[in-house]
Structures are given as structure tokens and as C-alpha cells.
């Protein structure tokens, strides 16, 4: 299976929680008592369907083929006011950054962002009350009990937004995958043509001893991505969760560095203007092909409102300084 088919960031599933067990209408009987009072217990709760955050997962692949998730029904109450057993909950472990939405309305139900965090996706029905609840001065031996509540059935969409400290933003072939492969242990697919990266790649970058941060190589933006052109929306979704955005423009771009940076910024802003509030850093990549004179000429034409650095992943130039800039932005 290729890396692309392994990464699943969208699934639609039908969830049916368990129905509550019926209450019991039992009347107490034993050797000494032939006409005892009501002692029917309550029904058990139906099983919930629950999402639970697990940082070991990085994709929704394990849920792709589970189209119907069904929790157990609660059992009926019994004599001696014994409550029926609750239906078993169905716990679905999901990566951090998973958002649950109602498939019909598109309403966001909740999101899972912390390890071990649990949220109920569909609640099980409550168990019915046993007949002993209905005993009164006028009705000493009620021979009825409540039925259990029905479970809930709904179609739900789960979407994953990659959680990372640094998101790499650039057009295809800007050198994002190469940078990630050099500064982390990630092994993204790399080739000298556009659109090699079809799924986000995550890498852990070690920084000055015992520190580290997570970097995400997000598939290249194309002009018009914010309008849904190409796979634009799916990729831009992942950028929303990154703390710092590292814009990457190659030294051999056909446009000026500033022009390319402005186009990238425009695409992000059109998609979600809040992305402009995040710290931005600009890296001019593939700069091993520049001599000092060319660099100085380019510096005069760089955008002034963003920290900028010249790097070469292949020649490993400027990478320590880049990590320093990124760390300061993350920690800041």
C-alpha cells in the first residue's frame, strides 16, 4: 500500500448507540410472601459511541472500512430492584486534531485535541425505570414499568487536521520535503517534479539538546487552492492547526521572492483570514546556487515585514539559524 493510500483524513460513518433496557415489572415473591410489593429493577443504559484521543494514531485509516458502528443495548432490570447491565460502549481511538461533524447539517460537534480525551459521539438510551418507582399510597402494586429509551442513529463525518508546531507553506517543488528529510527523521517521497507530496508528512525536529518540535510538510499550494481548485481545501485544512507558518520560496522561482510570498499569503488569507495572525517566517530555498552578490541583490527586494533567511537543505546551509528562528517563534 502506498503512503498516499495510508493517509486518510476524512471518513463518514453511521453511528448507532445502544437502546436502554426496559425496567422490570416484577412483584416480590418468596416462600413467606405470595403477594409482595413491586421490586422490579431499572433497565441498563445503552452503550455510548465515544471518541478518544490517541497520539499514536496519525490517520483515520483504521475507520475507513468501518461504515457502521453499533453499540450494545442495555439489559432489562430484574427482581430485587436489580439494575440491568449497561450496554458495552464502543470507543473509537482517533488522532489528536480530529473534528466530529454532523454529516447532514455540517455542524461541528466537537474536536479531540488531547491525549486520552474522550467525548460522546452518540449517547446510549437511558434504561427504563422499574415498577418499584411507581409505588404510591394509592397504587401499592404497580404492574407496569418504563420501556428503555431508544438509541441514537446518525451519520457523522470525522475530519483530521494535522497538529504540528511548524507548517511548511509553498508551491509544489519549493523544497519542503527535502527540508523535512534533512532536519528530521521523516522520510517523505522526494522527486524533482511538482506534486510529489500528496499527503502531509510529519517529522520531529531535534533542537539544541533535549528540545524538539513537530514540523509538517503540507502538500504544495496551487493558485486558486482557496477556491477549492485541485485538492486545495483538503490541504489548507491542515495548516489551520500549525503554530508557526514557514513560507518557502525557491531561489530559482520565475517570479520575484516577494511576489511569490504575496500569492501564498493571499491563498491562505482567502481560505481563513485568522491564519494571518500566526507567526510567519520566510525561507529562500535552494540558495546554494546563489553567490554573495546575487544574495545581496535579492535581499534588497525581499518583503520587509517578515523574518527572512536563505537556506539550502542539500548543502545544509542556514539550517541551524532557521531552527533558532522557528524555536523563538514557537516559544514566543
C-alpha positions as CSV (number, residue, x, y, z in Angstrom):
1,X,0.0,0.0,0.0
2,X,1.4,3.4,-0.9
3,X,1.9,6.2,1.5
4,X,-0.9,8.2,-0.1
5,X,-3.5,5.5,0.5
6,X,-2.3,5.0,4.1
7,X,-3.1,8.6,5.0
8,X,-6.9,9.1,5.5
9,X,-8.0,12.4,6.8
10,X,-11.8,12.1,6.2
11,X,-14.3,9.4,7.0
12,X,-18.1,9.2,7.1
13,X,-19.6,6.7,9.4
14,X,-23.0,5.7,10.6
15,X,-23.2,5.5,14.4
16,X,-25.9,3.8,16.3
17,X,-25.8,3.8,20.1
18,X,-27.5,1.1,22.2
19,X,-31.1,1.4,23.4
20,X,-31.8,1.3,27.1
21,X,-33.0,-1.9,28.7
22,X,-36.7,-2.0,29.9
23,X,-37.5,-1.7,33.6
24,X,-38.9,-4.7,35.3
25,X,-42.5,-5.0,36.5
26,X,-41.6,-7.8,38.9
27,X,-43.6,-8.3,42.1
28,X,-41.7,-9.7,45.1
29,X,-42.4,-13.4,45.8
30,X,-40.7,-15.9,48.1
31,X,-41.7,-18.8,50.4
32,X,-43.1,-16.5,53.0
33,X,-44.6,-13.9,50.7
34,X,-47.2,-14.7,48.0
35,X,-48.3,-11.2,47.3
36,X,-45.3,-8.9,47.8
37,X,-44.8,-5.4,46.6
38,X,-43.0,-4.2,43.4
39,X,-39.3,-4.9,43.3
40,X,-38.6,-4.6,39.5
41,X,-35.2,-3.0,38.9
42,X,-34.3,-0.4,36.3
43,X,-33.0,-1.2,32.8
44,X,-29.4,-0.7,32.0
45,X,-28.2,2.2,29.9
46,X,-27.5,1.6,26.2
47,X,-23.9,1.7,25.1
48,X,-22.4,5.1,24.0
49,X,-20.2,5.6,21.0
50,X,-17.2,7.5,22.2
51,X,-14.2,9.1,20.5
52,X,-10.9,9.0,22.4
53,X,-7.7,10.9,21.6
54,X,-4.6,8.7,20.9
55,X,-1.3,10.4,19.9
56,X,-0.1,7.1,18.4
57,X,-2.5,7.5,15.6
58,X,-1.8,9.9,12.7
59,X,-4.5,8.9,10.3
60,X,-8.2,7.8,10.2
61,X,-7.3,4.8,8.0
62,X,-8.5,2.3,10.7
63,X,-12.0,3.7,10.5
64,X,-12.2,3.9,6.7
65,X,-13.8,0.5,6.3
66,X,-16.0,0.6,9.4
67,X,-19.0,2.2,7.9
68,X,-21.4,1.1,10.7
69,X,-20.5,1.4,14.4
70,X,-23.1,-0.2,16.6
71,X,-23.0,-0.1,20.5
72,X,-24.7,-2.8,22.6
73,X,-28.2,-2.4,24.1
74,X,-28.7,-2.3,27.8
75,X,-30.3,-5.3,29.5
76,X,-33.6,-5.3,31.3
77,X,-33.9,-4.8,35.0
78,X,-34.7,-7.8,37.2
79,X,-36.2,-8.7,40.6
80,X,-34.9,-7.4,44.0
81,X,-34.6,-4.0,42.4
82,X,-31.5,-5.2,40.4
83,X,-30.5,-2.8,37.7
84,X,-29.8,-4.4,34.3
85,X,-26.3,-4.4,32.9
86,X,-25.4,-1.4,30.7
87,X,-24.6,-2.0,27.1
88,X,-20.8,-2.0,26.2
89,X,-19.6,1.4,24.9
90,X,-17.9,1.5,21.5
91,X,-14.7,3.5,21.9
92,X,-13.1,4.7,18.7
93,X,-9.5,5.9,19.1
94,X,-8.6,8.8,16.8
95,X,-5.6,11.0,16.2
96,X,-5.3,14.3,18.0
97,X,-6.8,17.0,15.8
98,X,-9.9,15.0,14.8
99,X,-13.1,17.0,14.4
100,X,-16.5,15.4,14.5
101,X,-19.3,16.9,12.4
102,X,-23.0,16.0,11.8
103,X,-22.9,14.7,8.2
104,X,-26.3,16.1,7.4
105,X,-26.0,19.7,8.8
106,X,-22.3,20.1,8.7
107,X,-22.4,21.3,12.3
108,X,-19.2,20.8,14.3
109,X,-20.0,18.7,17.3
110,X,-16.6,18.8,19.0
111,X,-12.9,18.2,18.4
112,X,-10.3,15.9,20.1
113,X,-7.0,17.6,20.8
114,X,-5.6,16.0,23.9
115,X,-4.2,12.6,24.7
116,X,-6.8,10.4,26.5
117,X,-9.6,13.0,25.9
118,X,-13.0,11.3,25.5
119,X,-16.2,12.8,24.0
120,X,-19.5,11.0,23.5
121,X,-20.4,10.9,19.8
122,X,-23.8,9.3,20.2
123,X,-25.3,8.7,23.7
124,X,-26.9,5.4,24.6
125,X,-30.6,5.4,25.5
126,X,-31.4,5.6,29.3
127,X,-32.7,2.4,30.9
128,X,-36.4,2.3,31.8
129,X,-37.5,2.7,35.4
130,X,-38.6,-0.5,37.3
131,X,-42.1,-0.7,38.8
132,X,-40.9,0.0,42.4
133,X,-40.5,3.7,41.3
134,X,-44.2,3.9,40.7
135,X,-45.5,2.6,44.1
136,X,-47.7,5.1,45.9
137,X,-50.2,5.2,48.7
138,X,-53.0,4.8,46.1
139,X,-51.1,2.2,43.9
140,X,-49.4,-0.4,46.1
141,X,-48.6,-2.9,43.4
142,X,-48.0,-1.2,40.1
143,X,-47.7,-3.9,37.4
144,X,-46.0,-1.7,34.8
145,X,-42.5,-0.4,34.2
146,X,-40.9,2.0,31.7
147,X,-39.5,0.8,28.4
148,X,-35.9,1.8,27.7
149,X,-35.1,4.9,25.6
150,X,-34.2,4.3,22.0
151,X,-30.6,4.7,21.0
152,X,-29.5,7.4,18.6
153,X,-28.6,6.8,14.9
154,X,-26.7,9.5,13.0
155,X,-24.2,9.8,10.1
156,X,-21.1,11.5,11.3
157,X,-18.1,12.9,9.5
158,X,-14.6,12.7,11.1
159,X,-12.0,15.1,9.7
160,X,-8.4,15.3,10.7
161,X,-6.4,18.5,10.9
162,X,-2.7,17.7,11.4
163,X,-1.4,19.1,14.7
164,X,2.2,20.5,14.3
165,X,4.3,23.3,15.6
166,X,5.6,24.4,12.2
167,X,3.7,24.1,8.9
168,X,5.6,24.4,5.6
169,X,3.8,26.5,3.1
170,X,4.9,26.8,-0.5
171,X,4.1,26.0,-4.1
172,X,5.0,22.5,-5.4
173,X,8.7,21.8,-5.7
174,X,9.7,24.6,-3.3
175,X,11.9,22.2,-1.3
176,X,9.6,21.4,1.6
177,X,10.0,17.6,1.6
178,X,13.8,18.0,1.2
179,X,14.0,20.3,4.2
180,X,11.9,17.9,6.3
181,X,14.0,14.9,5.3
182,X,17.2,16.8,6.3
183,X,16.1,18.3,9.7
184,X,14.1,15.3,10.9
185,X,14.0,11.5,10.7
186,X,10.9,11.7,8.4
187,X,11.4,10.0,5.0
188,X,9.0,11.8,2.7
189,X,8.8,10.8,-1.0
190,X,11.1,13.3,-2.9
191,X,11.5,13.9,-6.6
192,X,12.3,16.8,-8.8
193,X,8.8,17.4,-10.1
194,X,5.7,19.1,-8.8
195,X,3.1,17.4,-6.6
196,X,5.3,14.6,-5.2
197,X,3.8,15.2,-1.8
198,X,0.2,14.1,-1.8
199,X,-0.3,13.7,1.9
200,X,1.0,15.7,4.9
201,X,4.3,14.3,6.3
202,X,5.2,14.9,9.9
203,X,8.7,14.9,11.3
204,X,10.2,15.6,14.8
205,X,13.0,18.1,14.6
206,X,15.6,17.9,17.4
207,X,16.7,21.3,18.7
208,X,19.7,22.1,20.8
209,X,20.0,19.0,23.1
210,X,16.7,17.8,24.6
211,X,14.3,20.1,22.9
212,X,12.2,19.2,19.8
213,X,9.3,20.4,17.7
214,X,7.0,18.9,15.1
215,X,7.2,20.0,11.5
216,X,4.5,19.2,8.9
217,X,5.3,19.2,5.2
218,X,1.9,20.1,3.7
219,X,1.2,19.4,0.0
220,X,2.0,22.3,-2.3
221,X,-0.5,25.0,-2.7
222,X,-1.6,26.0,-6.2
223,X,-3.1,29.3,-7.1
224,X,-6.8,29.0,-6.6
225,X,-6.5,26.5,-3.8
226,X,-8.6,28.7,-1.5
227,X,-11.4,28.4,-4.1
228,X,-11.2,24.7,-3.9
229,X,-9.1,24.3,-7.0
230,X,-7.3,21.0,-7.2
231,X,-7.1,19.4,-3.7
232,X,-6.6,22.9,-2.2
233,X,-9.2,22.8,0.6
234,X,-8.1,19.4,1.9
235,X,-4.5,20.6,2.2
236,X,-5.3,24.1,3.6
237,X,-7.3,22.5,6.4
238,X,-4.1,21.1,7.8
239,X,-2.4,24.5,8.0
240,X,-5.1,25.8,10.4
241,X,-3.6,23.8,13.3
242,X,0.1,24.8,12.9
243,X,1.5,27.3,15.4
244,X,4.1,28.8,13.0
245,X,4.0,29.0,9.2
246,X,7.3,28.7,7.3
247,X,6.8,30.1,3.8
248,X,9.3,28.6,1.4
249,X,10.1,30.2,-1.9
250,X,12.9,28.7,-4.1
251,X,15.7,31.0,-5.3
252,X,15.1,29.9,-8.9
253,X,11.5,31.0,-8.9
254,X,10.2,32.6,-12.1
255,X,8.6,35.4,-10.1
256,X,10.3,37.6,-7.5
257,X,10.5,36.2,-4.0
258,X,8.1,38.9,-2.7
259,X,5.6,38.3,-5.4
260,X,5.5,34.5,-4.7
261,X,5.3,35.1,-1.0
262,X,2.3,37.5,-1.5
263,X,0.5,35.0,-3.7
264,X,0.9,32.3,-1.0
265,X,-0.3,34.7,1.7
266,X,-3.3,35.6,-0.4
267,X,-4.3,32.0,-0.8
268,X,-4.1,31.4,2.9
269,X,-6.0,34.6,3.7
270,X,-8.8,33.8,1.3
271,X,-9.2,30.4,2.9
272,X,-9.1,31.6,6.5
273,X,-8.0,35.2,7.5
274,X,-7.1,34.0,11.0
275,X,-4.0,32.3,9.5
276,X,-2.6,35.8,9.1
277,X,-2.4,36.1,12.9
278,X,0.1,33.2,13.2
279,X,3.9,33.9,13.2
280,X,5.3,33.8,9.7
281,X,8.9,33.1,8.6
282,X,10.2,33.2,5.0
283,X,12.9,30.8,3.8
284,X,14.5,31.3,0.4
285,X,15.4,27.7,-0.5
286,X,17.9,26.2,-2.9
287,X,20.2,29.2,-2.1
288,X,23.4,27.1,-2.6
289,X,23.1,28.2,-6.3
290,X,23.5,31.9,-5.2
291,X,26.7,33.7,-4.7
292,X,27.0,36.6,-2.3
293,X,26.5,39.2,-4.9
294,X,23.2,37.7,-6.1
295,X,22.1,37.2,-2.5
296,X,22.7,40.9,-1.7
297,X,20.8,41.9,-4.8
298,X,17.9,39.7,-3.8
299,X,17.9,41.0,-0.2
300,X,17.1,44.5,-1.4
301,X,13.9,43.1,-2.9
302,X,12.7,40.9,0.0
303,X,9.5,41.6,1.9
304,X,10.2,43.8,4.9
305,X,7.5,42.6,7.3
306,X,8.7,39.0,7.9
307,X,11.9,37.4,9.2
308,X,13.7,36.0,6.2
309,X,16.6,33.5,5.9
310,X,18.5,31.9,3.0
311,X,18.8,28.2,3.3
312,X,20.0,25.2,1.4
313,X,18.8,21.8,2.6
314,X,21.1,19.9,0.2
315,X,24.2,21.8,1.2
316,X,22.9,22.1,4.8
317,X,23.4,25.8,4.9
318,X,21.4,28.1,7.2
319,X,19.5,25.3,8.9
320,X,20.8,25.9,12.4
321,X,19.8,29.6,12.1
322,X,16.4,28.5,10.7
323,X,15.8,26.3,13.7
324,X,16.7,29.1,16.0
325,X,14.1,31.4,14.3
326,X,11.4,28.7,14.4
327,X,12.1,27.9,18.0
328,X,11.9,31.6,19.0
329,X,8.5,31.9,17.1
330,X,7.1,28.7,18.7
331,X,8.2,29.7,22.2
332,X,7.2,33.3,21.8
